[in-house]
Amino acid sequence: MAAFQAPAKAPLLLQEDRDAVRTLTLNRPDQFNALSEALIDELGAALDQVARDPDVRVVVLAGAGRAFCGGHDLRELRARPDAAWYRDLFARCAGLMQALPRLPQPVIARVQGVATAAGCQLVASADLAVASSTARFATSGINLGLFCATPAVALTRNLARKHAFELLFTGEFVTAERAAALGLVNRVVAPEALDAEVDALARELAAKPREAVRLGKALFSRQLARPLGEAYLDAGAVMADNLLDADALEGIDAFLAKRGPRFGAR
């Protein structure tokens, strides 16, 4: 008689590569893709790998099933009432959130369902977000007596101050259309059009010159934290370096010659 074999556990994170676009899918659909300790670590490791892979031009962050991400795993948090563990967990989560804007590749959040608390934080930490018209967003920890402190960091850097305060202190859900009006997402489409819209945006970004995207994304976040004069000095240095890149030279020559550029040809 064959020995019994327990069914293999589904991976917490799915990965797919297609046309220089890497899709990372949170895969805990029965738990609304809640960020467990293990999932935080796996996603962080996957982002570290992406950062070192020159073949990946764009990253899509998605969620399996009905939800994008329901935030932290509250059952896991409740089962370990330990302040030291909490601090370590949130430090690792903060590192994950900061890794998204630090990646050399643009990151698109594909939001098909609810994005709450740390899930909303993931959306705010991504460079771009495309949402289904059925998606909903909230930082609803306040309703449980738990202020969404770490999501507040990302949210207040995406939204106007009063809009962020309202979401954080009421805990109310907002529609995808309202999230777009607030600046949390870029585009809202019908559910059946979500994949096509994300794919089109990813392909558009992947076709841009690699060095211009890398330099531009690094500068984008960095200059926001600097005084105006320092920001311009930094931007000027980046632009000077960018002008010497082969793709920039080709792009300028093509523009002057009134022809299409052939990036990567030199």
C-alpha positions in Angstrom: 0.0 0.0 0.0 1.4 3.4 -1.0 2.3 5.7 1.9 -0.2 8.5 2.6 1.0 11.9 1.3 -0.5 15.1 2.6 -1.6 17.4 -0.2 1.0 20.0 -0.9 0.3 23.5 0.4 -0.4 26.1 -2.2 2.4 28.7 -2.5 1.8 32.0 -0.7 3.1 33.9 -3.6 2.6 33.2 -7.3 5.1 34.5 -9.9 4.6 34.8 -13.7 6.9 36.4 -16.3 5.6 37.6 -19.6 7.2 40.0 -22.0 9.5 41.6 -19.4 6.6 42.0 -16.9 6.7 40.1 -13.7 3.4 39.5 -11.9 3.6 38.8 -8.2 0.2 37.5 -6.9 -0.7 37.2 -3.2 -2.1 33.7 -2.9 -4.1 33.4 0.3 -7.6 33.9 -1.3 -9.5 32.2 1.6 -7.9 34.8 3.9 -8.5 37.7 1.6 -4.7 37.6 0.9 -3.9 38.9 4.4 -0.3 39.7 5.0 0.9 36.9 7.3 4.5 36.9 8.6 5.4 34.3 6.0 3.8 36.2 3.1 5.6 39.4 4.1 8.9 37.6 4.0 8.2 35.9 0.7 7.1 39.0 -1.0 10.1 40.9 0.3 12.4 38.2 -1.0 10.7 38.3 -4.4 11.1 42.1 -4.6 14.8 41.7 -3.7 15.1 39.2 -6.6 13.3 41.5 -9.0 15.6 44.4 -8.2 18.6 42.4 -9.4 16.9 41.1 -12.6 17.7 43.3 -15.6 15.2 41.3 -17.7 12.2 42.5 -15.6 11.1 45.9 -16.8 7.8 46.2 -14.9 6.2 44.6 -11.8 2.5 43.9 -11.4 1.3 43.3 -7.8 -2.0 41.4 -7.7 -4.2 39.3 -5.4 -5.8 36.0 -6.0 -9.5 35.5 -5.5 -12.1 38.1 -4.5 -9.8 40.5 -2.6 -6.6 42.3 -3.4 -5.4 42.3 0.2 -7.3 42.5 3.5 -4.4 43.9 5.5 -2.4 42.1 8.2 -3.5 38.6 9.4 -5.5 39.5 12.5 -5.7 35.9 13.7 -1.9 35.7 13.6 -1.5 39.0 15.4 -4.0 38.0 18.1 -2.3 34.6 18.6 1.0 36.3 19.5 0.5 39.1 21.9 4.1 40.0 22.1 5.3 43.6 21.8 8.8 42.6 20.6 7.4 40.4 17.9 4.9 43.1 16.8 7.7 45.6 16.5 9.8 43.2 14.4 6.9 42.3 12.2 5.9 45.9 11.4 9.6 46.8 10.8 9.7 44.0 8.2 6.5 45.1 6.7 7.8 48.7 6.5 10.8 47.4 4.7 8.5 45.7 2.2 6.5 48.8 1.6 9.7 50.9 1.1 11.1 48.3 -1.3 8.3 49.0 -3.8 9.3 52.6 -4.6 13.0 51.7 -4.3 12.7 49.1 -7.1 14.3 50.3 -10.4 11.2 49.0 -12.2 7.8 50.7 -12.1 5.2 48.8 -9.9 1.5 48.6 -10.8 -1.1 47.5 -8.3 -3.9 45.5 -9.9 -6.8 45.8 -7.6 -9.9 43.7 -8.2 -11.5 43.6 -4.8 -11.1 45.0 -1.3 -7.8 46.7 -0.3 -8.0 47.4 3.4 -5.4 48.6 6.0 -2.0 47.2 4.9 -3.7 46.2 1.6 -4.5 49.9 1.0 -0.9 50.6 2.1 0.3 48.3 -0.7 -1.7 50.2 -3.2 -0.4 53.5 -1.9 3.2 52.3 -2.0 3.0 51.1 -5.6 3.9 53.6 -8.3 0.7 53.1 -10.2 -2.7 51.5 -9.5 -5.4 50.2 -11.8 -8.7 49.2 -10.1 -11.8 47.3 -11.1 -14.9 49.4 -10.7 -16.0 46.9 -8.0 -12.9 47.4 -5.8 -13.2 49.1 -2.5 -10.6 50.8 -0.2 -10.4 51.5 3.5 -8.1 52.0 6.4 -10.6 50.5 8.8 -8.5 49.6 11.8 -9.9 52.5 13.8 -13.2 50.6 13.9 -11.4 47.8 15.8 -9.6 50.1 18.2 -6.4 49.8 16.2 -5.3 52.9 14.3 -3.8 52.1 10.9 -0.5 53.8 11.8 1.8 52.2 9.2 -0.8 52.5 6.4 -1.0 56.2 7.4 2.6 56.8 6.3 1.9 55.7 2.7 -1.6 57.2 2.6 -0.5 60.7 3.7 2.1 60.7 1.0 -0.5 60.0 -1.7 -3.5 62.0 -0.6 -4.2 65.5 0.4 -4.0 65.9 4.2 -7.7 66.2 4.9 -8.6 63.3 2.6 -6.1 61.0 4.3 -7.3 62.1 7.7 -10.9 61.3 6.8 -10.1 57.8 5.6 -7.8 57.0 8.6 -10.2 58.3 11.3 -13.6 57.3 9.9 -12.5 53.9 8.6 -15.1 54.1 5.9 -14.9 52.2 2.6 -14.6 54.3 -0.5 -15.4 53.1 -4.1 -12.8 52.8 -6.8 -14.1 56.0 -8.5 -13.7 57.9 -5.2 -10.2 56.4 -4.7 -9.3 57.7 -8.2 -10.7 61.1 -7.4 -8.6 61.2 -4.2 -5.4 60.2 -6.1 -5.0 56.7 -4.6 -5.5 54.9 -8.0 -4.8 56.0 -11.5 -7.5 54.2 -13.6 -10.8 52.5 -12.9 -12.2 50.0 -15.5 -14.9 47.4 -15.7 -14.0 44.1 -14.0 -13.8 42.3 -17.4 -11.4 45.0 -18.7 -9.0 45.0 -15.7 -6.4 42.5 -17.1 -6.3 44.2 -20.5 -5.9 47.6 -18.9 -3.1 46.5 -16.6 -1.4 44.6 -19.5 -1.5 47.7 -21.8 -0.1 49.9 -19.1 2.7 47.5 -18.2 3.6 47.0 -21.9 3.7 50.8 -22.4 6.1 51.2 -19.5 8.2 48.2 -20.5 8.8 49.8 -23.9 10.4 52.9 -22.4 14.2 53.2 -22.3 15.5 51.3 -19.3 18.0 53.8 -18.0 15.6 56.7 -18.2 13.1 54.8 -16.2 15.7 53.7 -13.6 17.1 57.1 -13.1 13.7 58.8 -13.2 12.1 56.5 -10.7 15.0 56.9 -8.2 14.8 60.7 -8.5 11.0 60.8 -8.3 10.9 59.8 -4.7 14.2 61.2 -3.6 13.6 64.8 -4.7 10.2 64.9 -2.9 12.0 64.7 0.5 14.5 67.5 -0.3 14.2 71.3 -0.2 13.5 72.9 -3.5 17.0 74.0 -4.3 18.5 70.6 -3.4 15.9 68.9 -5.5 16.8 71.0 -8.6 20.5 70.3 -8.1 19.8 66.6 -7.9 17.5 66.7 -10.9 20.0 68.6 -12.9 22.7 66.1 -12.2 20.4 63.2 -13.1 19.4 64.9 -16.4 23.1 65.5 -17.3 23.9 61.8 -16.7 20.8 60.7 -18.6 21.8 62.8 -21.6 24.9 60.7 -22.1 23.0 57.4 -22.2 22.9 55.7 -25.6 19.1 55.6 -25.7 18.8 59.3 -24.9 21.3 60.1 -27.7 19.3 57.9 -30.0 16.0 59.4 -29.0 17.3 63.0 -29.6 18.8 62.0 -33.0 15.6 60.3 -34.0 13.5 63.4 -33.0 15.8 65.7 -34.9 15.7 63.4 -38.0 11.9 63.1 -37.7 12.0 59.3 -37.4 11.1 56.7 -34.8 13.8 55.9 -32.2 15.5 52.5 -32.1 16.2 52.1 -28.4 18.8 49.6 -27.5 20.3 49.7 -30.9 23.6 51.2 -29.9 
